[in-house]
Amino acid sequence: MANLAFACEESKRSLNQLVHPFLLAELRRQIRVATKKYDLIVVDAALLLDWDMDREMDYVLVVHASQQVRLQRLAKRGISKDDALARQRAQLPYHEFRRRADRIILNNGSKDSLRKKLARLIKQIEKKNC
């Protein structure tokens, strides 16, 4: 599926037109349900900015890694460098993430390091919202 989606812009656009409306509807449904139960909700959606949903969020965090680290991680998952670069070209440019995010966290380290960074950030956000 990924090979077809990232083969060309037209393939990606066709797939997105079919799938995204359902994904967005389900995401919004889950958010509505969660807001009734929780004070803080985290939406983990790689396409949040592509869908312009950042405008619907109180806070937008982008977790970013350097291109070298991203390519290494994708290679470990069996994705070739050419395919990885095609996927990156299909994404918004980094400057767009910087412009629209409230905060960017660099994720070039371990999962544990990222967990610690996120835990600190969540505490900061919770303090502001008290």
Buried (B, 14 or more C-beta within 10 A) or exposed (E): EEEEBBEEEEEBEEBBEEEEEEEBEEBEEEBEEEEEEEEEEEBEBEBBBBBEBBEEBEBBBBBBBEEEBBBEEBEEEEBEEEBBBBBBEEEEEEEEBEEBBEEBBBBEEEEEEBEEBBEEBEEEBEEEEE
